[in-house]
C-alpha cells in the first residue's frame, strides 16, 4: 500500500465530502494518510480528523505563510501538542520567499522554533521551502550542528543543490504531483539521481493534482499517479516503488503504526 505523507484534510474544500474522500483513498490502497497542520490555532480540528480512523495521522505547526497571522508559536506549545498520540511530525514549517506572505525574519524565527521541537521530540520536521534554497540549506546545516533531528522536505521542487544537501544531512524528499507536470523535467532529472531509500510520495491535496487529474481538486487517492511517475523515473515497477516508499515513511515517521486492517 502507498502512503499519502502530506495532505490537508481540514481544508474547506473537503467539507462536503471529507469522509468519502478518505474512503476513496483507502479503496485505492493508499493505506495511511497524514493530514498536515498549517495553523496552530486549528490543531484541535486537525487532530479530530486524525482520530476518525487508525490509518490517519497528523502534525502540529505553522506554515510560513501564516507566521504573521498566528500568535508566535512557542516551543512549549509544540512540545505539548506533540504528545498527542496522533501527532507524528512537526510542521509544516519553513521558508517561502516566493509569496513573502510573512516577513522573512519572522519565518526564520518560527522555523528554528519548529526545528527545536523536532530535535527534542525526534519527530520529523516537515519542511516547506520555496525560492529560499540558500537560506534553507544554511539553516538546516546550522541546526544539525546543534543536534540531530529527522526531516523531510515536502513537495520537493527546489534545485539540485538543496536536494543534495538534504540527502547529505540524512533527510528525505517527498514527491508531489509536480513531478508529473509537463514543465517539470528539471525536477525529474534531479529525482532520477536521488537514492530511492530517501523518497516519499504525497499529494499536498487539495493542491497540485497530478496528471491525469491536473486542474481538479487534488485528493489522497491521486497519490497513485505521482507514485507511478516516480517509479518510472527510478526504473522500478509500481509495486516495488510503493513498497520502498512506504517502508521509508514508517522508518522516518517512526511514531506511526502500520495498519493493514480495514476499520
C-alpha positions as CSV (number, residue, x, y, z in Angstrom):
1,X,0.0,0.0,0.0
2,X,1.0,3.6,-0.6
3,X,1.2,6.4,1.9
4,X,0.0,10.0,1.3
5,X,2.6,11.6,3.6
6,X,1.2,15.1,3.2
7,X,-2.4,16.2,2.7
8,X,-4.7,18.9,4.2
9,X,-8.0,17.1,5.0
10,X,-9.1,20.0,7.3
11,X,-9.3,22.5,4.4
12,X,-12.7,23.8,3.4
13,X,-12.7,22.2,0.0
14,X,-13.2,18.8,1.7
15,X,-16.1,20.0,4.0
16,X,-18.8,18.5,1.7
17,X,-17.2,15.0,1.2
18,X,-14.4,14.5,3.7
19,X,-15.5,11.1,4.7
20,X,-16.0,10.0,1.1
21,X,-12.5,11.4,0.2
22,X,-10.9,9.4,2.9
23,X,-12.7,6.3,1.9
24,X,-11.7,6.7,-1.8
25,X,-8.0,6.8,-0.6
26,X,-8.4,3.6,1.3
27,X,-10.2,2.0,-1.6
28,X,-7.3,3.0,-3.9
29,X,-4.9,1.1,-1.5
30,X,-3.5,4.3,0.0
31,X,-3.2,2.8,3.4
32,X,-2.0,5.7,5.5
33,X,-2.8,9.5,5.4
34,X,-1.1,12.3,7.2
35,X,-3.2,15.5,7.5
36,X,-0.8,18.4,8.0
37,X,-1.2,21.3,10.3
38,X,-0.6,24.8,8.8
39,X,-2.1,26.9,11.7
40,X,-1.6,26.0,15.4
41,X,-4.9,27.7,16.1
42,X,-6.6,24.9,14.1
43,X,-4.7,22.0,15.7
44,X,-7.7,20.6,17.5
45,X,-9.7,20.3,14.3
46,X,-6.8,18.6,12.6
47,X,-6.3,16.2,15.5
48,X,-10.0,15.4,15.4
49,X,-9.8,14.4,11.8
50,X,-6.8,12.1,12.5
51,X,-8.9,10.5,15.3
52,X,-11.5,9.4,12.8
53,X,-9.5,6.4,11.7
54,X,-6.5,4.4,12.9
55,X,-4.9,5.0,9.4
56,X,-4.9,8.8,9.7
57,X,-2.2,10.8,11.4
58,X,-1.4,14.5,11.8
59,X,1.3,17.0,12.6
60,X,1.5,20.3,14.5
61,X,3.0,23.5,13.3
62,X,2.6,26.8,11.5
63,X,3.1,27.3,7.7
64,X,5.5,30.1,6.8
65,X,2.5,31.9,5.1
66,X,0.6,32.0,8.4
67,X,3.5,33.1,10.7
68,X,2.4,36.7,10.8
69,X,-1.3,35.9,11.2
70,X,-0.9,33.3,14.0
71,X,0.4,34.1,17.5
72,X,4.1,33.4,17.7
73,X,4.5,29.7,18.3
74,X,6.3,28.6,21.5
75,X,8.5,25.6,21.8
76,X,6.3,24.6,24.8
77,X,3.1,24.6,22.8
78,X,4.7,22.5,20.1
79,X,6.0,20.0,22.6
80,X,2.7,19.8,24.4
81,X,0.8,19.1,21.2
82,X,3.4,16.6,20.1
83,X,2.4,14.3,23.0
84,X,-1.0,13.7,21.3
85,X,-0.9,10.1,20.1
86,X,-1.9,11.0,16.5
87,X,0.9,13.6,16.1
88,X,3.8,12.1,14.2
89,X,5.6,15.2,12.8
90,X,6.4,18.8,13.4
91,X,5.2,21.3,10.8
92,X,4.7,22.2,8.2
93,X,7.2,24.9,8.7
94,X,9.9,26.6,6.6
95,X,10.6,29.5,4.3
96,X,8.6,30.8,1.4
97,X,10.2,33.8,-0.4
98,X,8.0,33.4,-3.5
99,X,4.9,34.8,-1.9
100,X,6.5,36.5,1.1
101,X,3.2,36.5,3.0
102,X,5.1,36.8,6.3
103,X,8.3,38.7,7.0
104,X,11.4,36.6,6.2
105,X,13.0,37.2,9.6
106,X,9.7,36.0,11.3
107,X,9.7,33.0,9.1
108,X,13.2,32.1,10.1
109,X,12.4,32.5,13.8
110,X,9.4,30.3,13.6
111,X,11.3,27.8,11.6
112,X,14.1,27.5,14.2
113,X,11.5,27.0,16.9
114,X,10.0,24.1,15.0
115,X,13.5,22.7,14.5
116,X,14.0,22.8,18.2
117,X,10.7,20.9,18.7
118,X,11.8,18.2,16.2
119,X,15.1,17.8,17.8
120,X,13.6,17.4,21.3
121,X,10.8,15.1,20.3
122,X,12.7,13.3,17.5
123,X,9.5,13.6,15.4
124,X,10.3,14.5,11.7
125,X,10.4,18.2,10.8
126,X,8.1,18.7,7.8
127,X,9.7,21.5,5.7
128,X,8.1,23.8,3.2
129,X,10.6,25.7,1.1
130,X,10.1,27.8,-2.0
131,X,12.6,30.2,-3.6
132,X,14.7,30.1,-0.4
133,X,17.2,27.4,-1.2
134,X,20.3,29.2,0.1
135,X,18.8,30.2,3.4
136,X,17.1,26.8,3.8
137,X,20.4,25.0,3.3
138,X,22.2,27.3,5.7
139,X,19.7,27.0,8.5
140,X,19.3,23.2,8.2
141,X,23.1,22.8,8.3
142,X,23.5,25.1,11.3
143,X,20.7,23.4,13.2
144,X,22.0,20.0,12.6
145,X,25.3,21.1,14.1
146,X,23.3,22.0,17.2
147,X,21.9,18.4,17.4
148,X,20.4,15.9,15.0
149,X,16.7,15.8,14.1
150,X,14.8,13.8,11.4
151,X,13.4,15.8,8.5
152,X,11.6,15.7,5.2
153,X,11.5,18.4,2.5
154,X,7.9,18.1,1.4
155,X,6.5,18.7,-2.1
156,X,10.1,18.9,-3.2
157,X,10.5,21.2,-6.2
158,X,13.7,23.1,-5.4
159,X,17.1,22.9,-7.0
160,X,19.7,20.2,-7.2
161,X,22.0,21.7,-4.6
162,X,19.3,21.7,-1.9
163,X,18.3,18.2,-2.8
164,X,21.9,17.0,-2.4
165,X,22.3,18.9,0.8
166,X,19.2,17.3,2.2
167,X,20.5,13.9,1.4
168,X,23.9,14.7,2.8
169,X,22.2,15.7,6.1
170,X,20.3,12.4,6.2
171,X,16.9,13.9,5.3
172,X,14.2,12.7,3.0
173,X,12.5,14.3,-0.1
174,X,8.7,13.9,-0.6
175,X,7.4,14.0,-4.2
176,X,4.1,15.6,-5.2
177,X,2.1,15.9,-8.4
178,X,4.5,18.5,-9.6
179,X,6.7,15.5,-10.7
180,X,4.1,14.7,-13.4
181,X,3.8,18.2,-14.8
182,X,5.0,18.7,-18.4
183,X,7.3,21.6,-17.4
184,X,9.0,19.7,-14.6
185,X,11.7,17.9,-16.5
186,X,14.5,19.5,-14.3
187,X,12.8,18.1,-11.2
188,X,12.5,14.7,-12.8
189,X,16.2,14.8,-13.6
190,X,17.1,15.6,-10.0
191,X,14.9,12.9,-8.6
192,X,16.4,10.3,-11.0
193,X,19.7,10.9,-9.2
194,X,18.4,10.7,-5.7
195,X,18.6,7.5,-3.6
196,X,15.2,5.7,-3.6
197,X,15.6,5.0,0.1
198,X,15.2,8.7,0.8
199,X,12.0,9.3,-1.2
200,X,8.3,9.6,0.0
201,X,5.2,10.4,-2.0
202,X,2.4,12.8,-1.2
203,X,-0.5,14.8,-2.7
204,X,-0.4,18.1,-0.8
205,X,-4.1,18.0,-1.6
206,X,-6.3,19.8,-2.3
207,X,-3.4,21.4,-4.3
208,X,-1.3,20.2,-7.2
209,X,-3.3,17.4,-8.6
210,X,-1.1,15.1,-10.7
211,X,-1.6,14.3,-14.4
212,X,-4.1,13.0,-15.5
213,X,-6.2,14.9,-12.9
214,X,-4.4,18.3,-13.2
215,X,-6.8,21.2,-12.8
216,X,-9.1,19.2,-10.5
217,X,-9.2,19.3,-6.7
218,X,-6.5,17.0,-5.6
219,X,-7.2,14.3,-3.0
220,X,-5.2,11.5,-1.4
221,X,-6.2,8.7,-3.8
222,X,-4.4,10.6,-6.6
223,X,-1.1,9.9,-5.0
224,X,-1.0,6.7,-7.0
225,X,-0.3,8.8,-10.2
226,X,2.7,10.5,-8.6
227,X,4.0,7.2,-7.4
228,X,3.7,5.7,-10.9
229,X,5.6,8.5,-12.4
230,X,8.3,8.4,-9.8
231,X,8.6,4.6,-10.2
232,X,9.1,5.1,-14.0
233,X,11.8,7.7,-13.3
234,X,13.6,5.4,-11.0
235,X,13.2,2.4,-13.3
236,X,11.2,0.4,-10.9
237,X,7.9,-1.4,-11.1
238,X,5.0,0.2,-9.3
239,X,4.7,-2.4,-6.6
240,X,8.4,-2.2,-5.7
241,X,8.3,1.6,-5.6
242,X,5.2,1.6,-3.4
243,X,6.8,-0.9,-1.0
244,X,10.0,1.1,-0.8
245,X,8.4,4.5,-0.2
246,X,6.0,3.0,2.4
247,X,9.0,1.5,4.2
248,X,10.7,4.8,4.0
249,X,7.7,6.5,5.5
250,X,7.5,4.2,8.5
251,X,11.2,4.5,9.1
252,X,11.1,8.2,9.1
253,X,7.7,8.6,10.9
254,X,8.5,6.0,13.5
255,X,5.7,7.0,15.8
256,X,3.2,5.8,13.1
257,X,2.0,2.2,13.2
258,X,1.4,0.1,10.1
259,X,-2.2,-0.9,10.0
260,X,-3.5,-3.0,7.1
261,X,-6.9,-3.7,8.7
262,X,-10.0,-2.0,7.5
263,X,-12.0,-0.2,10.1
